[in-house]
């Protein structure tokens, strides 16, 4: 059971880290004056990674229980 909790915590930490990096990138572009608000802000890769993360999390919970 402890392994499952550690896996979930590690996966959430990775997701938060990636979100933080995207935020820093956006702030840097705003500071340099290169950010254009009319551009599409969410990348398809981000949606794919989020979906993959929750799919794998669900599979781990299903297998472990």
C-alpha positions as CSV (number, residue, x, y, z in Angstrom):
1,X,0.0,0.0,0.0
2,X,2.9,2.4,0.8
3,X,4.3,1.8,-2.7
4,X,1.0,2.9,-4.3
5,X,1.0,6.1,-2.2
6,X,4.6,6.8,-3.2
7,X,3.8,6.2,-6.9
8,X,0.8,8.6,-6.7
9,X,2.9,11.3,-4.9
10,X,5.7,11.0,-7.4
11,X,3.4,11.2,-10.4
12,X,1.7,14.3,-8.9
13,X,5.0,15.9,-8.2
14,X,6.1,15.4,-11.8
15,X,2.9,16.9,-13.1
16,X,3.2,19.9,-10.8
17,X,6.8,20.4,-11.8
18,X,5.9,20.4,-15.5
19,X,3.1,22.9,-14.9
20,X,5.5,25.1,-13.0
21,X,7.9,25.0,-15.9
22,X,5.2,26.0,-18.4
23,X,4.2,28.8,-16.1
24,X,7.8,30.1,-15.9
25,X,8.1,30.0,-19.6
26,X,4.9,32.0,-20.0
27,X,6.0,34.6,-17.5
28,X,9.4,34.9,-19.2
29,X,7.7,35.5,-22.6
30,X,5.5,38.2,-20.9
31,X,8.6,39.9,-19.4
32,X,10.3,40.0,-22.8
33,X,7.2,41.2,-24.6
34,X,7.0,38.2,-26.9
35,X,3.8,36.7,-25.5
36,X,0.7,37.2,-27.7
37,X,-2.6,36.5,-25.8
38,X,-4.5,35.7,-29.0
39,X,-2.3,32.6,-29.5
40,X,-3.7,29.3,-28.5
41,X,-2.4,28.8,-24.9
42,X,-3.0,25.1,-24.3
43,X,-0.9,22.7,-26.3
44,X,-2.4,19.4,-27.5
45,X,0.6,17.7,-26.0
46,X,-0.3,19.0,-22.6
47,X,-3.8,17.6,-22.9
48,X,-2.4,14.2,-24.0
49,X,0.0,14.1,-21.1
50,X,-2.7,15.0,-18.6
51,X,-5.0,12.3,-20.0
52,X,-2.2,9.7,-20.0
53,X,-1.3,10.6,-16.4
54,X,-4.9,10.1,-15.2
55,X,-5.3,6.9,-17.3
56,X,-2.2,5.4,-15.8
57,X,-3.2,6.5,-12.4
58,X,-6.5,4.8,-12.8
59,X,-4.9,1.6,-14.1
60,X,-2.6,1.5,-11.1
61,X,-5.5,1.9,-8.7
62,X,-7.5,-0.7,-10.5
63,X,-4.7,-3.3,-10.5
64,X,-3.7,-2.6,-6.9
65,X,-7.2,-2.9,-5.4
